[in-house]
Amino acid sequence: MSRNYSFIKTPEEIAGMKAGKSLYTDIKRVHMAWEIDEKTYLRLLPPGLEPYAPVAVSFIASFGNAGFHLSSYMEGALLILAQKDGIVGGYCLAMPIQNGEMGILLGREAYGYPKKDAKIQIVHSGDTVRASLTRNGITFF
């Protein structure tokens, strides 16, 4: 049986991924979006994708129970909005992960995600939530 390990999935593969019950529980997540410089945005778009809006989208999440016999871990993602043939989506620039070597391997091998090791923090104090993602001494956001 051959498997499609690329970012491109058939409608049947997508339906199969949606059909399974999530094993993830105890999730804490912060989502962010911001406008970026249009010239930078256009340089980041890969060939084959068309501009949609110069907007970066990101998340930082803590997965207390990830299922699949994985220990708890944290992960984030940095994406830019793009479109292909009028269909809007996010192009993933990076998907750093902390404390999740198996998550890195499974994400790369099964889904083709650009996962790398990083330092991730989520701090909740009263009405304030602070989150950051740093890799190789560079804070992404």
MONOR-V60230 format. One record per run of one state. SS is the DSSP state (2 for helix, 1 for strand, 0 for the rest). FROM is the first residue (numbers start at 1). TO is the last residue. If there is no record, write none. Layout:
BEGIN
ss:SS from:FROM to:TO
ss:SS from:FROM to:TO
END
This chain:
BEGIN
ss:0 from:1 to:10
ss:2 from:11 to:19
ss:0 from:20 to:24
ss:1 from:25 to:35
ss:0 from:36 to:37
ss:2 from:38 to:44
ss:0 from:45 to:49
ss:1 from:50 to:65
ss:0 from:66 to:72
ss:1 from:73 to:84
ss:0 from:85 to:86
ss:1 from:87 to:98
ss:0 from:99 to:100
ss:2 from:101 to:111
ss:0 from:112 to:114
ss:1 from:115 to:117
ss:0 from:118 to:118
ss:1 from:119 to:125
ss:0 from:126 to:127
ss:1 from:128 to:135
ss:0 from:136 to:137
ss:1 from:138 to:139
ss:0 from:140 to:141
END
